[in-house]
Amino acid sequence: MKIAYITSGAAGSFCGSCIHDNTLAAALIDLGHDALLIPTYTPIRTDETDVTSKRVFFGGINVYLQQKSRLFRWTPWFLDRLLDFRWLLNGVSRFAGSLRYDQLGALALSMLEGEHGNQRKELDKLTAWLEADFRPDVIQFTNLLIGGIAPRLKKTFGVPVLGMLQGDDVFLDALPPEYRRKAIDLMRRNDPTFDGYIVTSAAYADYMADYLKLDRHKMHVVYPGLNLKFHKKNERTKTEPPLAVGYFARMAPEKGFHVFCQAFRLLQQMPGVPRCVARASGYLGSGNQAYFEACKKDLVDFEYVDSPDAVSKNRFLESLDVFSVPAVFHEPKGLYVLEAWAHKLPVVQPRSGSFPELIERTGGGLLVEPENPAALAQAWKRLLEDPVERRELGEKGYAGLHAQFHAAAMAQQTLDVYRRYLR
């Protein structure tokens, strides 16, 4: 099967969706399929082997210039290619965070307009390239914010076109209300082009069906999975205190880093708690630097560990005893929970988003009331005081990961969805 898998780069940051898409494409290739992962805007950033195509379409510089000036909507294609080099797109990615959301909103609306938007020339390039070099059997969009180009591709190739829902609401919620309303209207207008949607949890499917007013019956749940060769469990050598409570995700408000810090302050005030430290790691962008500093201000026994690759991430996770990312939004995937289980860590997560499904399917952790630092601290205390329960929960998570949440299972379930529409 030839699968054109169209994803969005995250401006140089580590992005759970990028990592998920790369893992899925690699697993499809391992199963013998011709899966082509096509990045848009910028190259993706992943701590595993990058399987994306060498060429970036809808390059961020060209897309921005075409939005701002009519001149760049008519420049020759060979000149545009000079602005699509990976090294250049990576270089300017660090400035993307300085764009205001009203600017990003106008660009998002134009992209959702597809061939009627300001980036029609970029759509012509992608269509011509696919016609000449690939001609897919299935086209998969990894988010609906780039779904405006789906009608042209559906008309050109006449193959099943599917969308994926794995976090579109985070961007939409950050837009000014008038842009958000228009963007959702355009996403609904593009909906008939999509034969179906793949969603990374049932809770998120329910939420987004209501949020976007889409048909829930078109949504198929395929849980995320890890490429386990990049997440190998080593035998732990730490035997002495302090114990470590850990966080691994973006340092961002929606991931609940502030809740994590508040809970650790409360934990330190509880009598009888074993000596412990808080360790955090994950992508820290310039736009969240002030937030990060405010969260950890005056926090005692706290350490931030930079983990830019798989080796350092595994080393960081091996240093922990309990794991939590108390996200405050509707988390669609929870990849970091799977990564914790790869190291036999018990997790404590909010009873929201995808977390109840993951934990109920494995038994690998505890659920607490969302956005409640006191409940989180109390659950940490329980596990820190009970090494037997810590070990049992970690073992259950590890077993469940290897039975259900690995890359090959994710790829096979995705293929089952594709075959339904190919028939």
Secondary structure, 3 states (H helix, E strand, C coil): CEEEEEEECCCCCCCHHHHHHHHHHHHHHHCCCEEEEEEEECCCCCCCCCCECCCCEEEHHHHHHHHHCCHHHCCCHHHHHCCCCHHHHHHHHHHHHHCCHHHHHHHHHHHHCHHHCCCHHHHHHHHHHHHHHCCCCEEEECCHHHHHHHHHHHHHHCCCEEEEECCHHHHHHHCCHHHHHHHHHHHHHHHHHCCEEEECCHHHHHHHHHHHCCCHHHEEECCCCECHHHCCCCCCCCCCCCEEEEEECCCCHHHCHHHHHHHHHHHHCCCCCCCEEEEEECCCCHHHHHHHHHHHCCCCCEEECCCCCHHHHHHHHHCCCEECCCCCCCCCCCHHHHHHHCCCCCEEEECCCCHHHHHHHHCCEEEECCCCHHHHHHHHHHHHCCHHHHHHHHHHHHHHHHHHCEHHHHHHHHHHHHHHHHC
